[in-house]
Amino acid sequence: MMNRTVVTILMFTFLVLFITSPFAALASLMLVLLVGAFLFLVGNIFQTIISGNADTNKS
């Protein structure tokens, strides 16, 4: 009887993990994109402060 309960708990746990794992992967990807966007923003702000020019296009 105890083995059936353990198997049921494990099956439910694996089901929850299989459902949430794609979203967890996307969440980590979104964190990487957020950090990249933040660094890009900080770089643009420093470039504007140092050069005194808000236009980053060199044409």
N, C-alpha and C positions, 0 to 999 in steps of 0.2 A: 504494500500500500504506500509506503514511504517513497519507493522508487518512482511510482507513477506521479506523485506530487512533485518530486524533484524534476522529472522529465517535463512535466507541464510548466513548471516555473522556468526551466531552461528554454523551452520552446517559445514561451511568451517573451522572455528576455531577448532571444535571437530575433524574434519578429520585430520587436521595438527597435533593435539595433539595425536591422535591415531597412526599416522604414526611415529612420532618422539619419542613417549614414550618408546618403546623397546630400542631404541638407547640411550636414556637418562639413562635408567636403566643400560645398559651395560657400559655407560660412568662412572657412579658412581661406578660400580663394578671394572672397570679398575683403577679408582683412589684409591680404597681400595687396589688392588693388587700392584699398584705403591708404595703406602706408605709402605706396607708390605715388598716389595722387597728392598726399600731404607733402612728400619730399619735393615733388614737382612744383607745388604751390610755394613752398619755402624757397626753393631755388629761384623762382620768378620774382619773389619779393626781394630777395637779396640782390638779384641782378638789377631790379628797379632802383633800389636804394643806392647801390654802388655807382651805377652809370647815370642815374638821374633821368633816365628815359624810360617811359612806360611802354614804348613800342619795341617789341622783341624781334620784329622782322627787320632784316638787314638789307632790304631792297631799296 
